[in-house]
Amino acid sequence: MFKFIKRLFRLPSTKEMGFDCNYLGSRMFNPFQEGPTWEDYEALVAKKFPVRYFLNYTFKYNVIAPIKRRVGDAWYWLKCKTLPSYKFHILDLRKADPLHPYSHGYRDPSDMLMNACFLVLKKYLDEEPADPSTWETREEIESDPILSYQQRNIDEAKAIWKWWSEDRKEEERKEEELADIAAGIRCQELPDKEAYYEAMKVYSDYRLELEKRQDEKLLRLVKIRNSLWT
């Protein structure tokens, strides 16, 4: 009985139906497809094996598939709402900045935008995207337009993350030193007005330079946005 039922749900192969190959094109994707297509195969199955066609196409796709899809969607929704590893709809900004640990509290929108972008970059790199340099030489990569494009984007992503997670620390250290110089002058018993203004100008100019550098890194990240897939 089981074998009989299993046979009813078994579709004949393309070769069993008289086609020369297992791979067929489809007029759904290419209306000008030449040679036999999957539409021809289905029409032939419907004609020669109407019961099998009904069970595998009409019944399966119109009855079984919608039920499976709804159950699957409900189960996926539940996992996304309960399991931390499935909460793809949430960006936890506490994990965004390795140099400045953050646990709670208000953040300015400008900081949130910066942190969110780099958190997404971290998630991308943590998922170990395909890196051509792990299986091809640089010469082989450069000779292939697709691999070279992929390699340049991965190298760029790693360089941007290195700045965010490491190099930025030295820039901020220099910023603090310039702020301390201005503060030291201000706290003197008889502060030198001209020296203080000059120190504040140096500090402000450097802060503006850092802001421009941050914007430049963000723009570089946006430019490779379409390659951030794993």
C-alpha positions, 0 to 999 in steps of 0.5 A: 500500500505504501509503495503504491502511494509513493508511486502515485507521488513519484513523477517520471524523469525527463528521460522517461518522458522522452526528453534528451536531457534532465535540464530543461529551460522554462518559458516563464523566465525566457519566453523565447526559449528554444527546444523543450521546456518544463512547460512541455514536460508538465503538459506531457505528464498531465496527459499521460499520468493525470493522477500523478499530475493532480497529486504533484501539481494541483493538490500539492501546490494548491492544498499542501503547499499553502498549509505548509507555508502558513505553518512554516511562517508561524513557526518562523515568526515565533522563533524570530520573536523568542530566540536571540539568534533569530532576532534579525529585526533588531539591531542591538547598539550595545554591540556596535562600538568596541572602543566605547562600551554602551549599555543603556541610556539616550543616544543622539540620532547622529550617534545611533546612525553611525553605530547602526551602520558599523554594527551591520558591517560587524554582523556581515564580517562575523558571518564570514563572507566568501573571501576569494583570497582564501582559495585563489591567488591574487593573480588569479583574482585580478584576472577574473572581473567577478572575483576581483570585484568581490575581493575589492569589496571585502578588502574595503569592508575589512579596512573600514572595520579596522578603522572603526575598531582599532585605528580610531582609538589613536585619533581620539587619543590625540583629540583628548590631548588637544582638549587637555592642553586647552583645559590646562591653559584655562585652569591656570591662575593667570590664563593666557587668553591668546594661547587659550584661543589658539589651543581651542582653535587647534582642538576645534579644527581637529574635531572637524577633521575627525567628523569629516573622516567619519563621514568619509568612512560612512560614505565608503561603507554606503558605496559597498552596501550592495556587496554586503551579502553572505 
